[in-house]
Amino acid sequence: MTHMLANPVIVGMVALLLLSALRMHVVIALVSGAVAAGLAGSMSIAQIFYKFHCGLTSGAAIAVNYSLLGAFAYALANSGMAELVRRNMVKNLGEDMCPKLANRLRWRILLIITAISFLCKSLIPVHVAFVPLLIPPLLAPMAQLRMDRRAVACAIVFGLVVSYMTLPLGFGCVFLRNIL
C-alpha cells in the first residue's frame, strides 16, 4: 500500500485533485500536480518542465498558454485596480461638470484604454483578457460622460491590432516572426 502511495502518478493526481478541490486555478493545479509527480519520481525541475512541455501537442500547448493568461487576468481582476480607477473617476465626475472638461475626460479615457490594449498585446501579453476586467467598472462613469461605446470599441481594437502588427514583442513576435 505504501509503495502505491509513493507512485509519482498517484502523487501528481492527488496534488492535482487536492488543489482543484481548494479552488486553485486549473492550470496552476495542473502544473503543480506535474511538478509534484516529477519530484516524487526524482526528476529535476528542468527535467519536469521539459517532459511537461514535450508531453503537450501544439494545440494543447497553446491552450495551456491561454489558460495561464486567464490565470494572470484572474489575478489582475482580484487585485482591485479597476475598482480603484473607477472610484477615482466617479469622485472626479460631478453633475455641474462643464462640457469642455467632460470632453477632455472622454479623450483621456479613450487614450488610456488604447494604451492599455496596446500594452496587453505586446509588453504584458494577456491578449483581450483585460476587457472584462477594465471595461465593466468603467461603464457607469462612461455613461455619466455620455461616451460613445463604439469609440471605446475602436480604441480597444486599434490598440490590440496596431501593437502586434508593429512591435516584435509578445504576440507581435509570434505574428511577425512565425506567422508572416
TORDO-302098 format. One line per 10 residues: number of its first residue (from 1); for each residue x negated, y negated, z of C-alpha. Coordinates in steps of 0.5 Angstrom, whole numbers. Layout:
BEGIN
NUM) X/Y/Z | ...
% end
This chain:
BEGIN
1) 0/0/0 | -6/-5/2 | -9/-3/-5 | -3/-5/-9 | -2/-12/-5 | -10/-13/-7 | -8/-12/-14 | -9/-19/-18 | -3/-19/-22 | 1/-18/-15
11) -2/-24/-12 | -1/-28/-18 | 6/-26/-19 | 7/-27/-11 | 4/-34/-11 | 8/-36/-17 | 14/-34/-14 | 13/-37/-8 | 11/-44/-11 | 17/-43/-15
21) 22/-42/-9 | 19/-48/-6 | 21/-52/-12 | 14/-54/-14 | 14/-56/-22 | 14/-49/-26 | 8/-51/-30 | 4/-52/-23 | 6/-46/-20 | 4/-42/-27
31) -3/-45/-27 | -3/-44/-19 | -1/-37/-20 | -6/-35/-25 | -12/-38/-21 | -9/-34/-15 | -9/-28/-19 | -16/-30/-22 | -19/-31/-15 | -16/-24/-13
41) -20/-21/-19 | -26/-24/-17 | -27/-29/-23 | -30/-36/-23 | -26/-42/-24 | -29/-43/-31 | -27/-35/-33 | -20/-36/-30 | -18/-42/-35 | -22/-39/-41
51) -18/-33/-40 | -11/-37/-39 | -13/-41/-45 | -14/-35/-49 | -8/-32/-47 | -4/-37/-50 | -2/-37/-57 | -2/-44/-61 | 6/-45/-59 | 5/-43/-52
61) -1/-48/-51 | 3/-54/-54 | 9/-52/-49 | 4/-52/-43 | 1/-59/-45 | 8/-62/-46 | 10/-59/-39 | 4/-62/-36 | 6/-68/-39 | 13/-67/-36
71) 10/-66/-29 | 6/-72/-30 | 12/-76/-32 | 16/-73/-26 | 10/-75/-21 | 11/-82/-24 | 18/-82/-23 | 18/-81/-16 | 12/-86/-15 | 18/-91/-15
81) 14/-96/-19 | 20/-97/-24 | 25/-99/-18 | 19/-104/-16 | 19/-107/-22 | 27/-107/-23 | 27/-110/-16 | 23/-116/-17 | 26/-117/-24 | 33/-118/-20
91) 30/-122/-15 | 28/-127/-20 | 34/-127/-24 | 40/-132/-22 | 47/-134/-24 | 44/-141/-26 | 38/-139/-30 | 37/-144/-36 | 37/-141/-43 | 30/-142/-44
101) 28/-138/-38 | 32/-133/-40 | 30/-132/-47 | 22/-132/-44 | 24/-127/-40 | 27/-123/-45 | 21/-123/-49 | 17/-122/-43 | 21/-115/-42 | 20/-113/-50
111) 13/-114/-50 | 12/-110/-43 | 16/-105/-46 | 12/-105/-52 | 5/-105/-49 | 8/-99/-44 | 10/-95/-50 | 3/-97/-54 | -1/-94/-47 | 4/-88/-46
121) 2/-85/-53 | -5/-87/-53 | -9/-88/-47 | -4/-85/-42 | -1/-79/-46 | 5/-78/-43 | 9/-79/-50 | 16/-81/-49 | 17/-79/-42 | 16/-86/-40
131) 23/-88/-43 | 28/-84/-38 | 23/-87/-32 | 23/-94/-34 | 29/-96/-38 | 35/-94/-33 | 32/-98/-28 | 32/-104/-32 | 39/-103/-35 | 42/-108/-30
141) 37/-113/-31 | 37/-113/-39 | 45/-113/-38 | 44/-119/-34 | 40/-122/-39 | 44/-120/-45 | 39/-117/-48 | 40/-113/-55 | 39/-106/-54 | 37/-105/-61
151) 31/-110/-60 | 29/-105/-54 | 29/-99/-58 | 25/-102/-63 | 20/-105/-58 | 19/-97/-56 | 19/-94/-63 | 14/-100/-65 | 9/-98/-59 | 9/-91/-60
161) 8/-91/-67 | 3/-96/-68 | -1/-93/-63 | -2/-86/-65 | -3/-89/-73 | -8/-94/-71 | -12/-91/-65 | -16/-85/-65 | -14/-84/-57 | -9/-79/-54
171) -4/-77/-59 | -7/-81/-64 | -14/-77/-64 | -9/-71/-66 | -6/-75/-71 | -12/-78/-74 | -17/-72/-74 | -13/-66/-74 | -6/-68/-78 | -9/-73/-83
% end
